[in-house]
Amino acid sequence: MNKFCLTVACESARGIVAAISGFLASHGCNITASSQYDDPQTGKFFMRISFASEQGKTLAALREAFPETASTLSMTYQFHDEGQKMKVVIMVSRFGHCLNDLLYRWRIGALPIDIVAVISNHMEYQKVVVNHDIPFHCISVRKDNKPDAEAQQLRIVEESGAELVILARYMQVLSDRMCQAMSGRIINIHHSFLPSFKGANPYKQAYERGVKLIGATSHYVTSDLDEGPIIEQDTIRVTHAQSPEDYVSLGRDVESQVLARAIHAHANHRVFINGNKTVVFPASPGSYSSERMG
């Protein structure tokens, strides 16, 4: 039995759910899970439906038949095979905690992704990546070669068939051109619950200000540095008795978990960009539990 999902975004209107469920029923499909949100502020409607094709309908056949239904309500939509892993490229610099965490989760099957390449502007993690039988590409990025370096990076993404780029503490600012070329398909982890402490050493700044909560934010990348639509956030409590080194250690754990949860949501097609925000639906039955992701 084929298991698929359908994601839909459109202007809010009566009859959307009825039209979609009627289409699926008429094509021999049984809905197994459904999430929807009608945003009263933007007038936008979002929906994600998991369903089983009980009469052998293929994804291609459903895609061919759905436009007639979609056009009546001007839907933007996509069909997905829930058994197909999303191809991703990871980009990293010299902080390897998020990379190592993702490699481990990928290896044990805790993320529905297929890592097709790792790109870095340094050589530190070549061995660990190659030992996982994943292609490693070292591309140095300088002011004088940035356009060429990004062209190489985009070529790797395109040739590998990657659908998502993950910035696992990649410490280079992407150009507007690259952000636009991969709009909605680059996820970053920001080492702060909110971008209050910017710069090279945010945990030291947090320590000096005596903060009581530290955390991390995972978001889509836009041309506005660290200001893209937020997918996932989390915090951890700290006290006056802890050192800057403790802040760094705790912060790395939170960053790794937040990034993994954001990737899990995106790869399962549970995230919708809604202006400057996102709509993130909960994991459907059969997806990996939040306990396993944590």
PLY file of the C-alpha trace (Angstrom):
ply
format ascii 1.0
element vertex 294
property float x
property float y
property float z
element edge 293
property int vertex1
property int vertex2
end_header
0.00 0.00 0.00
1.46 3.34 -1.07
1.59 6.06 1.59
1.65 9.66 0.42
1.00 13.15 1.72
-0.50 16.25 0.14
0.37 19.80 1.20
-1.90 22.68 0.22
-1.81 26.46 0.64
-4.43 28.86 -0.69
-6.74 31.73 0.17
-9.23 30.82 2.89
-12.61 29.75 1.50
-15.48 27.39 2.19
-15.26 23.91 0.72
-11.48 23.38 0.67
-11.46 20.35 2.97
-14.49 18.88 1.23
-12.89 19.30 -2.19
-9.62 17.64 -1.15
-11.19 14.78 0.81
-13.68 14.20 -2.02
-10.87 14.00 -4.56
-8.91 11.49 -2.48
-11.98 9.33 -1.81
-12.89 9.27 -5.49
-9.39 8.02 -6.31
-9.43 5.16 -3.82
-7.37 6.87 -1.12
-7.93 6.68 2.64
-6.94 9.66 4.82
-4.80 8.55 7.80
-3.91 11.94 9.33
-4.79 15.56 8.65
-3.71 18.97 9.96
-5.04 22.35 8.88
-4.80 26.00 9.87
-6.85 28.96 8.75
-4.91 32.18 9.51
-7.39 34.97 10.35
-4.68 37.63 9.99
-3.46 36.78 6.47
-6.55 35.02 5.15
-4.41 32.05 4.17
-5.34 28.38 4.56
-2.76 25.61 5.06
-3.27 21.85 5.09
-1.24 18.66 5.24
-2.92 15.31 4.66
-1.38 11.83 4.99
-3.20 9.16 3.04
-2.90 5.62 1.73
-3.61 4.66 -1.85
-5.71 1.52 -1.40
-6.43 0.93 -5.07
-2.88 1.20 -6.35
-3.06 4.79 -7.58
0.43 6.12 -8.23
1.75 9.51 -7.26
2.03 10.38 -10.95
-1.63 9.54 -11.53
-2.75 11.66 -8.57
-0.61 14.59 -9.70
-2.10 14.38 -13.16
-5.68 14.29 -11.87
-5.55 16.92 -9.10
-5.12 20.20 -11.08
-8.84 20.31 -11.93
-9.72 20.28 -8.21
-6.88 22.64 -7.27
-7.73 25.24 -9.89
-11.22 25.84 -8.53
-9.69 27.24 -5.31
-6.34 28.46 -6.69
-4.38 26.00 -4.55
-0.62 25.80 -4.38
0.05 22.14 -3.66
2.54 19.28 -3.70
2.22 15.51 -3.48
4.96 13.61 -1.65
5.90 9.96 -1.16
6.20 9.53 2.63
8.63 6.66 2.16
11.10 8.76 0.17
13.91 10.44 2.09
14.77 14.05 1.31
18.21 14.61 -0.20
20.21 17.22 1.72
23.58 18.96 1.56
25.18 20.00 4.85
27.47 23.03 5.04
29.80 23.43 8.01
32.83 25.45 9.12
34.90 24.74 12.24
32.18 24.05 14.83
31.29 20.39 14.34
28.71 19.61 17.02
25.67 20.00 14.76
27.34 18.09 11.92
28.26 15.17 14.19
24.77 15.12 15.68
23.15 15.04 12.24
25.50 12.29 11.04
24.54 10.18 14.06
20.80 10.77 13.65
21.08 10.02 9.93
23.01 6.81 10.61
20.42 5.44 13.07
17.48 6.48 10.89
16.14 9.19 13.21
15.86 11.72 10.38
14.05 11.14 7.07
16.98 12.49 5.05
19.70 11.26 2.73
22.93 13.25 3.15
24.33 13.46 -0.38
27.25 15.83 0.29
29.00 17.92 2.93
30.55 21.25 1.97
33.02 23.10 4.17
35.37 26.03 3.89
37.87 24.11 6.06
39.32 20.58 6.12
38.67 19.66 9.78
35.78 17.30 9.12
36.90 15.62 5.91
37.84 12.35 7.60
34.66 11.96 9.65
32.50 12.70 6.59
34.40 10.38 4.25
34.26 7.64 6.90
30.47 7.85 6.55
30.84 7.29 2.77
29.54 10.79 2.08
31.23 13.06 -0.52
33.18 15.91 1.10
33.91 19.17 -0.72
36.27 21.81 0.64
35.55 25.19 -0.95
37.52 28.12 0.39
35.50 31.34 0.58
37.19 34.74 0.45
36.04 38.20 -0.51
37.78 37.96 -3.88
36.32 34.54 -4.83
32.90 34.47 -3.15
30.81 34.47 -6.38
32.88 31.61 -7.81
32.78 29.70 -4.50
28.99 29.99 -4.29
28.67 28.92 -7.92
30.60 25.75 -7.02
28.36 25.17 -4.01
25.19 25.58 -6.06
26.57 23.23 -8.70
27.10 20.54 -6.05
23.55 21.06 -4.78
22.09 20.79 -8.28
24.20 17.82 -9.43
23.46 15.87 -6.23
19.73 16.46 -6.56
19.56 17.98 -3.08
16.24 19.51 -2.04
17.54 21.16 1.13
20.74 22.86 2.30
21.51 22.71 6.03
23.84 25.31 7.53
25.25 23.34 10.49
27.18 26.29 11.95
28.49 27.38 8.55
30.17 30.67 9.42
29.87 32.47 6.10
27.16 34.93 5.13
25.38 33.76 1.98
24.88 36.26 -0.83
21.45 37.57 -1.85
21.82 35.61 -5.08
22.23 32.29 -3.29
19.43 33.07 -0.82
17.07 33.79 -3.71
18.18 30.73 -5.70
17.46 28.46 -2.71
14.55 30.38 -1.18
12.72 28.24 1.37
15.30 25.48 0.98
18.11 26.60 3.31
17.84 26.04 7.06
20.22 27.68 9.53
20.83 27.31 13.25
21.32 30.54 15.16
23.13 30.36 18.48
20.61 32.40 20.41
16.99 32.05 21.46
16.51 35.43 19.83
19.23 37.29 17.89
20.09 39.48 20.89
23.75 38.59 21.18
25.32 38.78 17.75
28.93 38.24 16.80
31.60 35.61 17.29
31.08 34.89 21.01
27.40 35.14 21.95
27.67 32.88 24.99
30.35 35.08 26.55
28.09 38.08 26.00
25.19 36.19 27.57
27.35 35.26 30.56
28.48 38.83 31.06
24.85 40.02 31.02
23.84 37.38 33.56
21.08 35.84 31.46
18.99 33.06 32.99
17.95 31.36 29.76
20.04 30.46 26.74
18.78 28.74 23.64
18.81 28.38 19.89
16.69 29.28 16.88
16.44 27.40 13.60
15.09 29.38 10.66
14.96 29.63 6.91
17.73 31.72 5.40
16.88 35.01 3.74
18.94 38.00 2.66
18.22 39.53 6.10
20.90 37.95 8.29
19.40 35.69 10.99
15.94 37.19 10.41
14.30 34.47 8.27
11.03 32.70 9.18
11.53 30.70 12.40
10.90 26.95 12.32
11.96 25.76 15.78
13.30 27.18 19.06
14.24 25.92 22.49
15.88 27.15 25.70
17.71 25.82 28.74
17.98 27.48 32.16
21.37 28.57 33.49
22.47 30.06 36.79
25.05 32.48 38.18
27.16 29.50 39.30
27.89 28.34 35.77
30.88 29.42 33.72
31.09 30.72 30.14
32.37 27.25 29.20
29.21 25.72 30.68
27.12 28.10 28.59
28.94 26.98 25.45
28.51 23.29 26.25
24.81 23.63 27.06
24.30 25.87 24.05
25.78 23.31 21.70
23.35 20.67 22.94
20.37 22.98 22.41
21.59 24.00 18.95
21.92 20.37 17.86
18.45 19.43 19.09
16.71 22.49 17.65
18.35 22.06 14.23
17.44 18.36 14.12
13.80 19.08 14.97
13.60 21.80 12.32
15.02 19.44 9.70
12.64 16.68 10.77
9.67 19.01 10.33
10.83 20.30 6.94
11.73 16.87 5.58
8.29 15.58 6.57
6.65 18.51 4.75
5.13 19.91 7.94
6.37 23.50 7.51
4.63 26.23 5.53
6.07 29.70 5.08
3.40 32.25 5.98
4.82 35.69 5.24
7.57 36.34 7.79
6.41 33.42 9.93
5.86 29.70 9.55
3.04 27.28 10.17
4.49 24.06 11.61
2.12 21.12 11.94
2.75 18.40 14.55
4.26 15.08 13.54
1.69 12.68 12.13
1.26 9.08 13.32
4.10 6.90 12.11
6.63 9.73 12.23
9.51 9.63 14.67
8.50 10.68 18.17
9.66 13.89 19.79
11.34 11.82 22.50
13.53 10.11 19.93
14.27 13.44 18.27
15.29 15.02 21.60
0 1
1 2
2 3
3 4
4 5
5 6
6 7
7 8
8 9
9 10
10 11
11 12
12 13
13 14
14 15
15 16
16 17
17 18
18 19
19 20
20 21
21 22
22 23
23 24
24 25
25 26
26 27
27 28
28 29
29 30
30 31
31 32
32 33
33 34
34 35
35 36
36 37
37 38
38 39
39 40
40 41
41 42
42 43
43 44
44 45
45 46
46 47
47 48
48 49
49 50
50 51
51 52
52 53
53 54
54 55
55 56
56 57
57 58
58 59
59 60
60 61
61 62
62 63
63 64
64 65
65 66
66 67
67 68
68 69
69 70
70 71
71 72
72 73
73 74
74 75
75 76
76 77
77 78
78 79
79 80
80 81
81 82
82 83
83 84
84 85
85 86
86 87
87 88
88 89
89 90
90 91
91 92
92 93
93 94
94 95
95 96
96 97
97 98
98 99
99 100
100 101
101 102
102 103
103 104
104 105
105 106
106 107
107 108
108 109
109 110
110 111
111 112
112 113
113 114
114 115
115 116
116 117
117 118
118 119
119 120
120 121
121 122
122 123
123 124
124 125
125 126
126 127
127 128
128 129
129 130
130 131
131 132
132 133
133 134
134 135
135 136
136 137
137 138
138 139
139 140
140 141
141 142
142 143
143 144
144 145
145 146
146 147
147 148
148 149
149 150
150 151
151 152
152 153
153 154
154 155
155 156
156 157
157 158
158 159
159 160
160 161
161 162
162 163
163 164
164 165
165 166
166 167
167 168
168 169
169 170
170 171
171 172
172 173
173 174
174 175
175 176
176 177
177 178
178 179
179 180
180 181
181 182
182 183
183 184
184 185
185 186
186 187
187 188
188 189
189 190
190 191
191 192
192 193
193 194
194 195
195 196
196 197
197 198
198 199
199 200
200 201
201 202
202 203
203 204
204 205
205 206
206 207
207 208
208 209
209 210
210 211
211 212
212 213
213 214
214 215
215 216
216 217
217 218
218 219
219 220
220 221
221 222
222 223
223 224
224 225
225 226
226 227
227 228
228 229
229 230
230 231
231 232
232 233
233 234
234 235
235 236
236 237
237 238
238 239
239 240
240 241
241 242
242 243
243 244
244 245
245 246
246 247
247 248
248 249
249 250
250 251
251 252
252 253
253 254
254 255
255 256
256 257
257 258
258 259
259 260
260 261
261 262
262 263
263 264
264 265
265 266
266 267
267 268
268 269
269 270
270 271
271 272
272 273
273 274
274 275
275 276
276 277
277 278
278 279
279 280
280 281
281 282
282 283
283 284
284 285
285 286
286 287
287 288
288 289
289 290
290 291
291 292
292 293
